[in-house]
């Protein structure tokens, strides 16, 4: 069954600007794989790097003198609450984290808390693109992806979509903010793409995902691999070192 699935490379072939993307799945060996990347077209968007924090990563300006508007580009994409990992493309990471901190059992309540948190958020206020907020939450037995996007090109109504998956060896799901480059940039359509899960160490997966992204627009990439025993390895690639 998995041999019929596309690889990430095949999925992104010819797509110069999928924007920001989240990939979550399980390797054939049973390890959880989480990846998040950012791309950029403007100087402000490209002027970023990922750096590790105690519970995940955050973005920061590579050159502080070139930072113009931090509101939508400086945030913590990845955070953890107990054994639950949150990954998003904006400051809704903290909204979800704060909601999970209210839970008696974050693992059991993660999907309900995830939905409750994102009910208070909507797409980014950046007309005419109205960039979607994409989010993922990962637990012991599965994961959920969400996209909050504008119902139309006026930005008047927010459409909230959630997609829940059990882990399946060798399979991942991939969601990104934009279908492709454009002006305005067309929003991601449909359900998360079901793909072959990248294999290898965290560093090898990061190298592979990085190679799938357009070299002119890729900015930063995070990959975390969690083995069945709970041990985690993380790899980060920044265009600006």
Secondary structure by P-SEA (a helix, b strand, c coil): ccccccccccccccccccccbbbbbbcccbbbbbbbbbbbcccccccbbbbbcccbbbbbbccccccccccccccccbbbcccbbbbccccaaaaaaaaaaaccccccaaaaaaaaaaccccccccccccbbbbbbbbccccbbbbbbbbccccccbbbbbbbbbcccccbbbbbbcccccccccccccccccccccccccaaaaaaaaaaacccccccbbbbbbbccccbbbbbbbbccc
